[in-house]
């Protein structure tokens, strides 16, 4: 089989490495891929949002199955365009991807169908938003309506911060058109849990839960990033919590999307907060999370391609989705200065052992074929072990084998999870 994977980050590298395990896979094309992915797939320099060229490439190269991994091409209708040409795909159609593409849509969906989430208000006019903030409880959460590279959420600790966030989004174009509407919602407290789930629009088969570490600094300090590391499973996500989430959140969400004529097929990501009043949805994503994918897929024992095809064909109920019961930890190496400004073009070296456990995100190939840094988050190194403590220790040991100038990592990935277990 010839596969095509749209995207070029660590998430896509993890997906490609897992797809390669299926013996029927002959070739995987990555559009655009990256310097590290080039070791596992044929990289083609076509951007992830260049849908006409993606479709043209898929048709000309006789692609048997396509995986559209990032949010942008999903929201723009890449799956629709490929399906129209007879190429089966993993991922939701554009009218279902709106669950991530518009925060206003997803909040209104939850309100309409009684899915637990934070209380909120939607604003299209700056003056009305500022007026509301005069009396809104603080801290408060400000969200840009559209996609913003995972950075469109600001937790404002003071009224001044809230006013500035709303003004930056609505008046100063901080996130372009994505910030022309904003959601202002109550600040929830409790442990956060990420749950990725396979669905064919009828059944939901959750993957192992995980815990992300968003802040750049140790002890969850500093700016928000795309994620500095993950552990799985998340110790706060007990079997009782999982049952409650399935009953009150996962299945009702799929039913709500069906009722709206927006059947969701693919991977639906549930960002959850375990509040004193029960689990609530913080956000939905219409795809695999990053870096959650790098910690969840190494635990998948069933064949990924078979599961993906089942979500497309509507046969997920009779398809095995089985996970290893051990623990996994992923440690991200980032460029010094990320997430603000950083230099690129530094050579990356890896020991063979580290390379076998590392997913590459921000890297390109130099003129002589050497791997060079080209992004903020550069690599993610994942270890699987019998205990969480061992997985954390091994992930750090392996990531010692990845080197580039100015490499930065948090030193406390998994510490919160360890405290929870104790």
Secondary structure by P-SEA (a helix, b strand, c coil): cbbbbccccaaaaaaaaaaaccccccbbbbcccccccccccccccccccaaaaaaaaaaaacccbbbbccaaaaaacaaaaaaaacccccccccccccccccaaaaaaaaaaaccccccccccccaaaaaaaaccccccbbbbcccccccccccccccaaaaaaaaaaacccccccccccbbbbbcccccbbbbbbbbbcccbbbbccccccccccccccccccccccccccccccccaaaaaaaaaccaaaaaaaaaaaccccccbbbbbcccccccbbbccccccccccccccccccccccaaaaaaaaaaccccccccccccbbbbbbbbbccccccccccbbbbbbcaaaaaabbbccccccccbbbbbcccccbbbbbbcccaaaaaaaaaaaaccccccbbbbbcccaaaaaaaac
